[in-house]
């Protein structure tokens, strides 16, 4: 039986699907990558499910209909809610979850920084006051092309995305978590299958990395508790390398003027998420995020 792997058509998405294909090939499985165009790829406006749903909806529907056997996503693109009859079977070992500042000149001394992410722009407004943040959209290759064309002086990109594409920009500066808390799930892959497809689930389970899964569970649970599903000025990063799960999170107003932060450590990912959510909501995160939703701010995470 050939396992059909559903994925977006972008170069990064195909590279991620190839990672999973190679893992499955190591077990002797026959595979076929099935590229699918999503609403987000077509530039459709965000609906009730928010921006995140735009990049996974068609792929999940194809999985539910039996047109593919598994789906590979960037974990940060997944909404907080699990679709009907679909489960995340494997979260392979996560790559570096941080963001990186890619710049045209060897030394960054200020200028324009391009990003379409409200999470990134809000945090940049606090940590890089020397810069002007401008809206810049497109896939990684498109954005790097705009940087080379001097449309902007710098970009913020995910370290993991660059690594998966085999790209090493000439000039870049990693952003510490103190400067830029990543999006929930950034750097991780999430592999879905139908819950009742025992054979495919058994094929995938060996690739579920315990620490990466626990971190994914904590970050995704937090997103759900805070009303996730839309791209929001929400950063979250969990460390599950020890016995417990340490989760830190920030919620930032779009202009960067207001920042709420919380951190908790617990044995169970859900408990860590609940503690952080409780602290953030008590500080006013719910009202801040509601204002962002009401303003209709839709940008990638």
N, C-alpha and C positions, 0 to 999 in steps of 0.2 A: 504494500500500500504506500502510495506517495503522499506525504504530508504537505498540504498546501499552506504556505505562510503568507498571510495578508499583511500588507504594509502600505504606507504612503509612498508616493512616487519620487519624493525628493532624494537627492544624492545622500543626505545624511540618513534618512529613513531606510534607504536600500542598504547602506553600510551596516546599520543596526540589524536588519533582517539577515544579512549575510553572517553576522556574528552568531546568531541563533542557528542558522543553517549549518554552519561549520561545527557547532556543538552537537547538533543532531547527527551530522555525518560521522562524527567520531564514534557514535554508537551503532553505525551501520544503517541508519534510517535514510530512506530516499525522500528528497524534498523538492519542492517547486515554489519559487517566490512569485506571489501574485500581487503586482502593484495596483493600488486602488486610488483614484482621485477623490479627495474629500472636499467638503464644502469650504473648509479653510483654504485649501489649495486653489479653489476657484474664486476666492476673495469674497465669499458670501458674508453678509453682516451677521453679527452674533444674535442668536435667538435666546429663548428662555434658559437653555442649558449653558449659555455663556460661551466665551471664546474657546475654552478647552474642548467642549463637545464638538466643535467644528472640525477638529483634526482626527477624531476617532469614530464619529458616529457611523459613517458608511462602512468602515472596516468592521465594527462590532455587528452591524446589521448583516453583513456578509457572513460573519461567523455564526450568528444565530440561525441564518437560513441554510447553513451547511455548505456554502459555496467555498469556504476556506476551513482549514482545520485548526489553525492557531493564528493569533494576531500579535504582532510585535509593535510596541509603542515606546516612545520616550515616556518614562513614568510621570514626568511633570505635565504631560498633556492629558492625563486621565482625570476625569471628574471624580469627585469624592464618592459618588454612589456607584455600586456594582450593578451592571445591567442584568436584566432577567436572563437566567440560564447560562451566565458567563462568569468565569472566575479567573483571577490572576493566579496561575499555577506556579510561575517561576519569576523570581527577581534575581537575575545573575549578579555576580559580584560587581558592585558599583564602582565607577570610575570617579576621579576627582570631581566633587560636586561644585567647586567654586566657579566664580566668574573671573574673567581676565579683561584688562583694559588693553586693547590693541591700538597702537598709535603710529602715525606716519613718520614722525621724527624719532631719533634715538632716545632723546630725553623728553619726557612729557612735562610741559610747563604751562599747560592750559590751552583753551580753545573750545571748539565744539565737539561734543560727544554724541554720537548717534545711537538711538535705541528706540524700539517701539514698545518697550516694557514699562508699565507704570511702576512695577516693583523696583526696577533698576533706576528709573529716573528719579523716583522719590528718595532713594537712598543716596544717589549721586548728589542730589541737592544739598545733602547734609555733609557728605564726606569729601566732595570735590567742588567747593564753593568757587574755585578759580575757573570753572568750566561753564559753558552754556550747553544745556542738554536740548537736543533737537530730535524730532521724530524721524526715524529712518526705518523703513520696512524692507522685507525681502528675505530670501534664504541666506545662509552664511556666505556663499559665493557672491551673491548679489551685493551684500553689504560690504564685503571686502573689496569688491570692484569699485564701489562708491568711495571707499576710503582711499584707494589708489588714485581715483580721479579727483581727489581733494575736495569732495563734496562735504566732508567732515574731517576733523583732525584726529578723531579717535572713535572707537567702537567698544561696546561691552558685549562680550560673547561668552558662552559656556566653555570652560576648559575641556570638558568631555566631548563636546561636539567637534571641536578642532582636532582632538586626538583621533576620534573615530574617522574623520575625513583625511587624516594624515597630513594636516596643515600645520606649519610652524611659522607663524608670522615673524617677520624680521625683528620688529620692535613690539614688545608687550610687557605689561606689568601685572602680575597676579594680584587680585583684590582679596584681602583677608576677609574672614567672616565678620570681623568687627566693622569693616567698611561696607560690606555687601553680603547680607544673609541670602543664600540661594533660594530659588523657588522650591517648594515641596517636590521631592522626587528628582530633582536635577542630578544628572550624571548616572541615573539608574535606568534600566530597561524593565518593562513590565510585559510578560508574555501571558496572553489570555487563551483559554480554550473553553469549549462548552463543558458545563459542569457534569453532564452525563456521558461525556466521551472518555470513558475510563482508559482506553488504550493510549490516546494522545496525552492525557494527564500523566500517566505513568512514564511516558517517554520524556516528559518535561521536568518532572519533579527532581531528578538528580542535579539540575542546573539551578535550583533554588538555593541561593547563598544565605545562610542563616542570619548573619549580621546585617546584610543589605536588606533582607526581607523585613526584619524587625524595625529598621530605620524607616523603610518605606511605609510600613503599617502605622508607625507613630505619626509621620508627617501627613499621610493621607487622612488619618483619623482626625488630626487637628484641623485640616482643611474642611472636613465635613462639619465639625463642631462649630466652626466659624462661618458656616454657610457657604462653603466652597462650591466650585462649579464655574465661577467666572474668574477671569484673570484679575487678580486683586493685588494691591500693594502689601502683599503678605510674603514674608520670608520665613522659612523653617528648615532646620537642619538637625537631624538626630544622629547620635553616635551610639552604636550598639556593639562596640568592640569588646566591652567587658560583660559582667554579669547583668548589669542593668542597662536601661536606655536613657541617655541624657538628651533631652530635646530643648532646643532654644528657638525662639521665634520673635519676629518683630512685625508690627503693623505700623505703617507710615502714611501720613497724609500725603496726597499727590505732590504738594509743594515742598514736602520735606520738613515743614515747620513742626509737626507733631509726630513723635515716635513713641510707641508703646512696646515694651519688651518684657519677656518672661522666659523663665527657664525652670525645668524640673527634671528629676531623675527618678525612675521607678523600674521595678522588675518587669512590668508588663508594658508594652507600647501603648496600649489603650489608656492605662493609668497616667502615663507621662503626658499623653495628649490631653487628657481631661484636666490635669492640674494646670497645664499651660493655658488651655482655653479658658478655664475659670478665672485665672489671674488677668488675662488680657481683656476678657469681657467685663470684669469688675472695674478695669481701668478705662473702659469706654470704647473698646475695639469694635463692638457691635455697631454703635452709632457712627463711628468713623467709616467702617466698611459699607454701611447703608448709604452714607452720603456719596461714596464712590459709585455704588450701584445706581443710585438715583440720577447721578450725573451722566450715566451711560458711558462711562469710560471703558472702552474695550480695546485691550492691547494684549500682546503676547506676554507670557510670564517671564 
